[in-house]
Amino acid sequence: MNMRNQWPVLPVVAGLASGLLTGCGTETGDSGGTGTSVVMGMSDDVLATDPASGYDPGSWLLFNNVFQSLLSFPKGATEPQPEAAEQCAFSDTEAKVYKCTLRDGLKFSNGDALTSEDVKFSFDRMLKINDPDGPAVMFPTLDKVETPDDKTVVFRLNTPDATFPSKIASGAGSIVDEEQYDAQGLRKDGDAVGSGPYKLDNLDDEEAVFSVNEYYKGTAEVQNSGVTLKFFHGDQDALKKALSAGEVDIAYRGLTAGDIADIEKSGGDSGVEVVEGSSAEVQHLVFNMDDPVAGKLGVRKAIAYLIDRDALIKDVYQGTASPLYSIIPAGIGGHNTAFFDTYGARPSKAKAAAALQDDGITGKVKLTLWSTPSRYGPATDQELKAIAQQLNDSGLFDADVQSVAFDQYEKDIADGKYGVYVKGWIPDYPDADNFTAPFFGKGNVLSNNYSNNSITSTLIPRTAAESDRSATDDEFGRLQDIVAKELPVLPVWQAKQYAVVRDNVYGLEYCLDASTVFRFWELSKG
């Protein structure tokens, strides 16, 4: 996440019933690729090529294209479907035994055969290494992996976990070649050997070059002959200039909201256009429940009554996000509008004042909002300053903003030094569980000293055990209602995904959805 999850790291699901994951995906007949290569520019870096370590957006982009998982999320889909597997399903009624059968003839990009032993090795290795910047944290329910034969993999879980298929469909489920990776440690040479649609030919500080994997067998139908990923290391102006000059075909994750708005206004006259997709990336204000100021419910309620999300979206993000009124974003099964229902959409000074009065608070509330632009982007400081101004304009607060580097930011949060701070989150897998268990379950990642026994002991375990994901909506609704009432966090916005593409490049709309999987193979260039 944590990588991909942008909190301490790196934008839907309904119906994951046990037994529904049987059946086969479409197998490609020719994995050689067609057309010409595509050049994409990105402001993110690829921090790791080893799936046991990487947990950031750039690394998972590499994993999703170079490695296979047993399951994957097809374009626009909200349920994982077989990929390296021919079929997968829970083989018990408790969602504790998950069995997969591999496709015939799977090979890694070096020609080595891919068997069930490679799958077991990949999961055992990831858990053993347990890298702090890796995805092992996603698998607390995985007890052991068994391989009855070369084509069969059995996952035995220590706790019912109906979200397990979604977890292994993510980059965390990447399968590596047992002959090419050390069981005890991370790969250090920057190379990657997988069985996905692409192979990594070269990676340096300037670019990553991918060619089509001739041995690939799976559901992807490759529409190009390769992809070159150019790194701009956060330099938004350089990325914009490269796009304008035709040096890159696509600009992804890097242009400012203003750039996006300007290009949309031009109506394609500049030879480039904006492609918008859905996203499950969210941002919240987080409250330290032990803080002498933010720990008071009246203060948190007053902030909830005063924040103007629409103004933030318009003035700071120029329409490139949507107001968020719950901890589970729109498009994810189980989403409701608990914060809208409780606090409304329009600021109310009267209700904010009443909340403070009910808590015995008189006089202006002195408050600092903490920000870090290095992880969540330069607009984060602007956003927090706008929120502080909204609070101050009410006459009820004396709020200011402090911005610090991310490393110090995370350390100070862990030490309990901040009362109110910002956090962003991109899901590891598209299920309501990934927006609730990490924040409100045991050992939550927020470090905000919040705990609710009904959520931790009842709602999270019960929803995790339900194989029919649509049957969890009511309980996720109750969870969201509790959070809205107790206010350990305040949802602010839900992102939209954007990329800017030159007018001779196609397929980008199939790369931007709530699964967060950017599918190189869908891109083509005329």
CORCOR-V692384 format. One line per field, one symbol per residue. ss: DSSP state (H for helix, E for strand, C for the rest). psi: psi as a letter, one per 20 degrees, with the letter a starting at -180 (. if undefined). A space follows every 50 residues. Layout:
ss=???
psi=???
//
This chain:
ss=CCCCCCCCCCCCCCCCCCCCCCCCCCCCCCCCCCCCCEEEEECCCCCCCC CCCCCCHHHHHHHHHHCCCCEECCCCCCCCEECCEEEEEECCCCCCEEEE EECCCCECCCCCECCHHHHHHHHHHHHHHCCCCCHHHHCCCEEEEEEEEC CEEEEEECCCCCCHHHHHCCHHHCCCCCCCCCCCCCCCCCCCCCCCCEEE EEECCCEEEEEECCCCCCCCCCCCCEEEEEECCCCHHHHHHHHHCCCCCE EECCCCHHHHHHHHHHCCCCCEEEEEECCCCEEEEEECCCCCCCCCHHHH HHHHHHCCHHHHHHHCCCCCEEECCCCCCCCCCCCCCHHHHHHCCCCCHH HHHHHHHHCCCCCCEEEEEEECHHHHCCHHHHHHHHHHHHHHHCCCEEEE EEECCHHHHHHHHHCCCCCEEEEEECCCCCCHHHHCHHHHCCCCCCCCCC CCHHHHHHHHHHHHHCCCHHHHHHHHHHHHHHHHHHCCEEEEEEECEEEE EECCEECHHHCCCCCCCCCHHHCEEC
psi=.qfgpjqn...kqqmlqqiijrrqrppqhojiqrarqpppqqhqroiqio iigpkrggghgggihhqqrhrrorpjqjpqrpehqhqqqpjrijlioppq pqqqkpqrijiqqorhhhgggggggghgglphkrjhiiliiogrpqnhah ipppppqiqpniighhgiiahijpprohiiqphirqpiijrpoajahqqo hqpahhrppprpohipobipopjrjrppoppjlinhghgghhghijhqhp ppmhqrhggggghhhikjhjjqqppprqqjprpqpppoiiqhfiiphhgg ggghhhpnhghggghgjljjrqqpkrhorqippipalghghhirhpqohg hgghggghjkpqrqopqppprohhhjqhigggghhhgghgghhijiqnqr ppprqgghghghghjkiqhprqqqppqhqmqhhijgghhiaplqihkjkp pohhgghfgghghhiohnhhiigghhghghhghhgilhqoqgrpqqpqqp qqjjprihijinriijoonhiipqp.
//
